[in-house]
Amino acid sequence: MTKLSVRHLLGIKNLNESDIQTILETATQFKEVINRPIKKVPSLRDITIANVFFENSTRTRLSFELAEKRLSADVVNFSSSGSSVKKGETLLDTVNNILAMKVDMIVMRHSSPGAPHYLASRIDANVVNAGDGTHEHPTQALLDAFSMKEKLGDLNGKKIAIIGDITHSRVALSNIFCLQKLGAEVMVCGPSTLIPKHLGELGVKVSHNVREALQWCDVANVLRIQLERQQIKYFPSLREYAQFFGINRQMLDELDKEIVLMHPGPINRGVELTSDAADSHHSIILNQVENGVAVRMAVLYLLAQHP
């Protein structure tokens, strides 16, 4: 296991291909660990990690906490609800107070794009971005890539379609950067109102026809409609979105090839995916959840080599 070129994981944009491959190779070893009868290793026994979440989260928070405990780290959980943030305390003051308790690493989710970058430039601890606004979600992209490699092997030349709410998704941008660095071709698909105007400049294909995207791709990574981030209506109704951009089992069965179906969760069943598609043999959605723990173990372990 070699070192990463960075001491923080702020975004996929900051990683090179070697960093990504190192994380994925390390995750393979940790996946073996978490499938053993005794699932813990003492790798981070002397490290204290604080999970600082300013936004709601289920999968990501649980996944990080499990990864930390599997590595034998000491874990502190912080939630902004019920904290001094509600009394007007600044982000930096909040984190510095946590660090004063001798915390070595911060895993942070925040609604403001760039918040982890701001923090990393001002504190000594390692910072892991667990999602910053609509910007990036690097560990999700890494676990998605890990899951694809597990299913398809080398991703060089593979065709990946990212379908759904591209504008409001932090998963989309991280996936684009990660997949391109691994040599894959990327297409984004969704209503024109949910695809950023200049996204094509990143070297991705753009489609507004979900059947066309499914016929083109080897993997369809379907994203959730992020209603909580939408300040205005981007489409008439969820029913209409489901009619034109939702994916069902029949559409998958009508393809002249087998494709892999993914979703970062939580799924709006009946909107972006029907239950018979989400639970079909095409789906590796639960594999993504399992792989998330191994990938986050790899990230935490490798960053701890950069004190």
C-alpha positions in Angstrom: 0.0 0.0 0.0 1.7 3.2 -1.2 1.0 6.8 0.0 -1.4 9.2 -1.6 -0.1 12.4 -3.1 -2.6 14.4 -1.0 -3.1 14.7 2.8 -6.8 15.6 2.5 -9.6 14.0 0.3 -11.4 17.2 -0.8 -12.5 16.1 -4.2 -11.7 13.7 -7.1 -10.4 16.7 -9.0 -7.4 16.8 -6.6 -6.4 13.2 -7.1 -4.4 11.7 -9.9 -4.9 8.3 -11.5 -2.3 6.7 -9.3 -4.1 8.0 -6.2 -7.4 6.5 -7.4 -5.8 3.1 -8.2 -4.1 3.1 -4.8 -7.4 3.7 -3.0 -9.2 1.0 -5.1 -6.4 -1.6 -4.6 -6.3 -0.9 -0.8 -10.1 -1.2 -0.7 -9.9 -4.7 -2.2 -7.8 -5.8 0.7 -10.1 -4.2 3.2 -13.1 -5.8 1.6 -11.5 -9.2 2.4 -11.2 -8.0 6.0 -14.9 -7.0 6.4 -16.0 -10.3 5.1 -14.0 -12.3 7.7 -15.6 -13.5 10.9 -13.5 -11.0 12.9 -14.0 -7.8 10.9 -11.7 -5.4 12.8 -8.0 -4.6 12.2 -5.9 -2.4 14.5 -4.7 -0.1 11.7 -5.9 3.2 13.2 -6.0 2.2 16.9 -4.3 5.5 18.0 -6.3 7.8 15.7 -9.4 9.8 16.7 -11.8 10.7 13.9 -14.7 13.2 14.2 -17.7 12.9 11.9 -18.9 16.5 11.5 -22.2 16.5 9.6 -24.0 19.8 9.0 -26.5 18.0 6.7 -28.7 14.9 7.1 -27.2 11.6 6.0 -27.9 8.0 6.6 -25.7 5.8 4.3 -22.6 8.0 4.2 -22.5 8.7 7.9 -23.1 5.0 8.9 -20.6 3.9 6.3 -17.9 6.2 7.6 -18.6 5.3 11.2 -18.4 1.6 10.4 -15.2 2.0 8.4 -13.7 3.9 11.3 -14.7 1.3 13.9 -13.5 -1.6 11.6 -10.1 0.2 11.6 -10.2 0.4 15.5 -10.2 4.3 15.5 -11.9 6.3 18.3 -15.0 7.9 16.8 -16.7 11.2 17.8 -20.0 12.0 16.1 -21.1 15.7 15.7 -24.5 16.9 14.4 -25.2 20.5 13.8 -28.8 20.1 15.1 -28.7 20.7 18.9 -25.2 22.1 18.7 -23.7 25.6 19.3 -23.9 26.2 15.6 -27.6 27.0 16.3 -26.4 29.7 18.6 -24.3 31.4 15.9 -20.9 29.6 16.3 -18.8 29.7 13.2 -17.7 26.6 11.3 -14.0 27.2 12.1 -14.7 27.8 15.8 -16.8 24.6 15.9 -14.1 22.5 14.4 -11.3 24.1 16.4 -13.2 23.3 19.6 -13.4 19.6 18.4 -9.7 19.6 17.5 -8.8 21.0 21.0 -10.0 17.6 22.2 -7.1 16.0 20.3 -8.9 14.8 17.2 -6.7 13.7 14.3 -9.1 13.6 11.3 -12.3 15.3 10.3 -15.0 13.8 8.1 -17.3 16.6 7.1 -20.5 17.0 5.2 -21.7 20.6 4.6 -24.3 22.3 2.5 -21.8 25.0 1.2 -19.6 24.1 -1.7 -15.9 24.5 -0.8 -16.5 24.2 3.0 -14.0 21.3 3.4 -11.4 23.2 1.3 -11.8 26.2 3.5 -11.3 24.1 6.6 -8.4 22.1 5.2 -6.5 25.3 4.6 -6.9 26.4 8.2 -6.5 23.4 10.4 -3.8 20.7 10.9 -6.0 17.6 10.9 -6.7 15.6 7.8 -10.0 16.5 6.2 -12.3 14.1 4.3 -15.1 15.6 2.2 -18.3 13.6 2.8 -20.2 15.9 0.4 -20.1 19.7 0.0 -23.3 21.2 -1.4 -23.8 20.5 -5.1 -20.0 20.3 -5.6 -18.3 16.9 -4.9 -18.8 13.7 -3.1 -15.4 11.9 -3.7 -15.9 8.7 -1.6 -19.2 8.0 -3.5 -17.4 8.3 -6.8 -14.6 6.0 -5.5 -17.0 3.3 -4.3 -19.0 3.6 -7.6 -15.8 3.0 -9.5 -14.8 0.2 -7.2 -18.2 -1.5 -7.8 -18.0 -1.1 -11.5 -14.5 -2.5 -11.6 -15.6 -5.5 -9.5 -18.4 -6.2 -12.1 -16.7 -5.2 -15.4 -12.9 -5.3 -14.7 -10.8 -2.5 -16.2 -12.9 0.6 -16.9 -10.7 1.9 -19.7 -13.0 2.3 -22.7 -16.2 1.4 -20.8 -19.3 3.6 -21.4 -21.0 5.0 -18.3 -24.3 6.9 -18.4 -25.1 9.2 -15.5 -28.9 9.7 -15.6 -31.0 12.1 -13.6 -30.6 15.4 -11.7 -27.1 16.3 -12.8 -27.4 20.0 -11.9 -28.0 19.5 -8.1 -25.9 16.3 -7.7 -22.5 16.3 -6.1 -22.2 12.6 -7.1 -22.3 13.4 -10.8 -19.3 15.7 -10.9 -17.1 13.4 -8.8 -18.1 10.5 -10.9 -17.2 12.3 -14.1 -13.8 13.2 -12.9 -13.1 9.7 -11.5 -14.3 7.8 -14.5 -12.5 10.0 -17.0 -9.2 9.5 -15.0 -9.8 5.8 -15.3 -10.3 6.0 -19.0 -14.0 5.5 -19.2 -16.4 7.4 -21.6 -19.1 9.3 -19.8 -22.6 10.4 -20.9 -25.0 12.5 -18.8 -28.7 12.2 -19.5 -31.7 14.0 -18.1 -34.1 16.9 -18.8 -32.3 19.9 -20.3 -33.3 21.9 -17.2 -31.4 19.5 -15.0 -28.1 19.4 -17.0 -25.7 22.4 -16.5 -25.3 24.4 -19.7 -21.6 24.0 -20.2 -21.2 20.5 -18.9 -20.2 19.3 -22.4 -16.9 21.2 -22.0 -15.8 18.6 -19.5 -15.6 16.1 -22.4 -18.9 14.2 -21.6 -21.6 13.3 -24.0 -25.0 14.9 -23.3 -28.4 13.2 -24.1 -32.0 14.0 -23.3 -33.3 10.5 -24.3 -33.1 7.9 -21.6 -33.6 4.9 -24.0 -30.7 6.2 -26.1 -28.5 6.5 -23.0 -29.4 2.9 -21.9 -28.6 1.5 -25.4 -25.3 3.3 -25.5 -23.9 2.5 -22.0 -22.4 -0.5 -20.2 -23.4 1.0 -16.8 -26.3 3.3 -16.0 -25.7 5.2 -12.7 -29.1 6.7 -11.9 -29.3 9.7 -9.6 -32.0 10.9 -7.3 -34.1 13.9 -8.0 -32.9 16.3 -5.3 -36.1 18.2 -4.5 -34.6 19.6 -1.3 -32.0 21.5 -3.4 -34.4 22.8 -6.0 -35.6 26.4 -5.3 -37.8 26.4 -8.5 -39.6 23.8 -10.5 -37.4 22.2 -13.1 -40.0 19.9 -14.6 -43.9 19.9 -14.4 -44.3 16.9 -11.9 -42.7 13.8 -10.6 -45.2 11.8 -12.6 -44.1 13.4 -15.8 -40.4 13.0 -14.9 -41.0 9.3 -14.3 -42.8 9.0 -17.6 -39.9 10.4 -19.7 -36.8 9.7 -17.6 -37.7 6.9 -15.2 -36.3 3.4 -15.8 -38.3 0.2 -15.5 -37.6 -3.5 -15.9 -39.2 -3.7 -19.3 -36.8 -1.0 -20.7 -33.8 -3.0 -19.4 -35.1 -6.3 -20.8 -35.7 -4.8 -24.2 -32.0 -3.8 -24.6 -30.0 -6.1 -26.9 -27.3 -6.4 -24.2 -26.8 -6.7 -20.5 -26.1 -3.5 -18.6 -25.3 -2.8 -15.0 -27.7 -0.6 -13.0 -26.5 1.6 -10.1 -27.9 4.2 -7.7 -26.2 6.1 -4.9 -29.4 6.1 -2.8 -31.8 6.9 -1.4 -34.0 5.7 -4.3 -37.3 7.5 -5.0 -39.0 4.3 -6.1 -41.4 4.9 -8.9 -39.7 8.1 -10.0 -36.1 7.5 -11.2 -36.4 3.7 -10.9 -39.3 1.3 -10.5 -39.0 -1.4 -7.9 -38.7 -4.2 -10.5 -35.7 -2.4 -12.0 -34.0 -1.5 -8.7 -34.4 -5.1 -7.5 -33.5 -6.8 -10.8 -30.4 -8.9 -11.6 -29.1 -5.8 -13.4 -28.8 -3.9 -10.1 -25.6 -3.7 -8.0 -27.1 -1.1 -5.6 -26.6 -3.1 -2.4 -23.0 -4.0 -3.6 -22.4 -0.3 -3.7 -23.4 0.0 0.0 -21.2 -2.9 1.0 -18.2 -1.5 -1.0 -18.7 1.9 0.6 -17.3 0.6 3.9 -14.2 -0.9 2.3 -13.5 2.2 0.2 -13.9 4.5 3.1 -11.6 2.3 5.2 -9.0 2.6 2.4 -9.3 6.4 2.3 -9.0 6.8 6.1 -6.1 4.4 6.3 -4.2 6.0 3.5 -4.8 9.6 4.7 -3.6 8.6 8.2 -0.2 8.0 6.6 0.0 11.8 6.0 -0.2 13.1 9.6 
